[in-house]
Amino acid sequence: MLRVEINGKGREVGDGRTVAGLLEDMELDGRLVVVELNGQIIRRTEIADVTLRDGDRIEIVHFVGGG
């Protein structure tokens, strides 16, 4: 198990978990969020390829529609 920080809160994730897998676990649609990993924005086309590491800091921002 790895220990990561998501939006300021600690969380354990399985070894080898990708950003896409994390979003799935959190029931989030990758098309509706922006993910920042250790200060770098992750492109949507790359989230399935980016593997999380122990101590990673992740910020997830949801798009909100409105008028």
C-alpha beads as a LAMMPS data file, in Angstrom:
LAMMPS data file: protein, C-alpha beads

67 atoms
66 bonds

1 atom types
1 bond types

-500.0 500.0 xlo xhi
-500.0 500.0 ylo yhi
-500.0 500.0 zlo zhi

Masses

1 110.0

Atoms # bond

1 1 1 0.000 0.000 0.000
2 1 1 1.064 3.546 -0.754
3 1 1 0.264 6.644 1.247
4 1 1 -0.716 9.691 -0.831
5 1 1 -2.310 13.043 -0.107
6 1 1 -5.436 14.009 -2.044
7 1 1 -6.684 17.582 -1.686
8 1 1 -4.899 17.803 1.654
9 1 1 -6.173 14.515 3.100
10 1 1 -4.158 11.324 3.533
11 1 1 -5.290 8.184 1.744
12 1 1 -3.905 4.719 1.114
13 1 1 -3.931 3.291 -2.404
14 1 1 -2.729 -0.007 -3.802
15 1 1 0.762 -0.457 -5.200
16 1 1 0.907 0.224 -8.926
17 1 1 -2.297 2.311 -8.895
18 1 1 -2.587 4.810 -11.738
19 1 1 -4.185 8.238 -11.646
20 1 1 -7.033 6.837 -13.775
21 1 1 -7.513 3.991 -11.293
22 1 1 -7.606 6.465 -8.421
23 1 1 -10.300 8.492 -10.176
24 1 1 -12.267 5.283 -10.727
25 1 1 -11.937 4.397 -7.033
26 1 1 -13.260 7.851 -6.163
27 1 1 -16.114 7.491 -8.695
28 1 1 -14.935 10.582 -10.592
29 1 1 -15.221 11.098 -14.342
30 1 1 -11.774 11.962 -15.695
31 1 1 -13.412 14.192 -18.301
32 1 1 -14.835 16.449 -15.588
33 1 1 -11.775 17.001 -13.411
34 1 1 -8.266 18.390 -13.627
35 1 1 -5.580 16.431 -11.788
36 1 1 -2.389 17.988 -10.481
37 1 1 0.302 15.576 -9.301
38 1 1 3.153 17.048 -7.261
39 1 1 2.574 20.480 -8.794
40 1 1 2.249 19.287 -12.413
41 1 1 -1.028 19.138 -14.339
42 1 1 -1.617 15.654 -15.767
43 1 1 -3.076 15.629 -19.277
44 1 1 -6.251 13.575 -19.661
45 1 1 -4.533 11.492 -22.328
46 1 1 -1.835 10.515 -19.802
47 1 1 -3.828 9.693 -16.650
48 1 1 -3.952 5.980 -17.446
49 1 1 -0.155 5.890 -17.805
50 1 1 0.862 7.795 -14.658
51 1 1 1.537 5.471 -11.720
52 1 1 1.261 6.829 -8.206
53 1 1 4.194 6.688 -5.789
54 1 1 4.390 6.788 -2.036
55 1 1 4.134 10.373 -0.779
56 1 1 2.579 11.828 -3.942
57 1 1 0.501 14.972 -3.487
58 1 1 -2.591 15.086 -5.677
59 1 1 -5.029 17.934 -6.187
60 1 1 -8.284 17.174 -7.980
61 1 1 -10.407 20.079 -9.210
62 1 1 -13.979 19.494 -10.419
63 1 1 -15.475 21.470 -13.270
64 1 1 -18.723 23.124 -12.263
65 1 1 -21.211 24.322 -14.845
66 1 1 -23.537 27.210 -14.380
67 1 1 -24.519 30.527 -15.699

Bonds

1 1 1 2
2 1 2 3
3 1 3 4
4 1 4 5
5 1 5 6
6 1 6 7
7 1 7 8
8 1 8 9
9 1 9 10
10 1 10 11
11 1 11 12
12 1 12 13
13 1 13 14
14 1 14 15
15 1 15 16
16 1 16 17
17 1 17 18
18 1 18 19
19 1 19 20
20 1 20 21
21 1 21 22
22 1 22 23
23 1 23 24
24 1 24 25
25 1 25 26
26 1 26 27
27 1 27 28
28 1 28 29
29 1 29 30
30 1 30 31
31 1 31 32
32 1 32 33
33 1 33 34
34 1 34 35
35 1 35 36
36 1 36 37
37 1 37 38
38 1 38 39
39 1 39 40
40 1 40 41
41 1 41 42
42 1 42 43
43 1 43 44
44 1 44 45
45 1 45 46
46 1 46 47
47 1 47 48
48 1 48 49
49 1 49 50
50 1 50 51
51 1 51 52
52 1 52 53
53 1 53 54
54 1 54 55
55 1 55 56
56 1 56 57
57 1 57 58
58 1 58 59
59 1 59 60
60 1 60 61
61 1 61 62
62 1 62 63
63 1 63 64
64 1 64 65
65 1 65 66
66 1 66 67
